């Protein structure tokens, strides 16, 4: 005589598959922050060129470009982690 199949037991809540960190969505502040970094960096570089390296920080001269590109680089690095 054939045996009947047993009922499938419900999985306990503790055995859910773990969510990997890479699969989680970014926090709500992530996108506005990297967009702001990109925009601030762009404005910083434009202001440096318009006022012949006298602004936004008067004493550092051409290093204003490095500061602006630093903001842009930070925003770009954040875009690579965006999900």
N, C-alpha and C positions, 0 to 999 in steps of 0.2 A: 504494500500500500504506500502511495507517495506521501512524503512528509509535507506539511503545510509550512509556508514561510512565516517567520516571526515578524512581528511589527517592528518597524524602524523606530528606534528610540530618538526622541528629540535631542538635538545637540545642546549641551549646557552652554550658557552664555560665556563661560570662561574659555571655550575652545574656538572662539572666532579667530579667523586668520588675522595676524598682526598687520597693520597698515605700515608700509615702509615710509620713511621720512621723505623720500623722493616723490612719493605719490600724493602727498598732502598739498593742498593749495596754499598759496602765499597768503600772509595776513593782509588785511584791508589797507594798511598803510604802505605796503611795498611799492605798488605801482605809482601812487602820487609822489613818493620819495624819489624814485629813479627818474621820473619825468622831470621833477623839479631840479634834480642835479644836472640833467642834460640842458635844461633851459637856462639855469643860472650860469653854467659854464659857457654856453653860447653867448649870453649877454655880457659876461665878463670879458670874453675875447673881443667882442664887437666894441665894447666901451674902451678897451685898451687900444684898439686900432684907431678909433675915432679921435681920442684925445692924446694920441702919440705917446703912449705909455705913461702918462702923468696920472691917470685915474685907473681903476678904483683905489689902489693903494699908491700914494704918490712916491714914497721913498724907495720902492723896489724896482722901478723901471720895467725892463723887459721880462722880469720874473712874473709880472702880472699875467703874461701868456701861459706860463707854467701853471699858475694857480687855476686859471680858466680851464686849461686842458686837464688838470687834475680832477676838477669837478666833472668834466665830460667823461673822463676815464672811469671814475667811480660809478656814474650812471650807466655807462656801457657794461661794466662788470655786473651790475645788478640785473641788466636785461638778460644776461645769459642764465640766470637762475629763476627767471620768471616762468610761471606755469599757468 
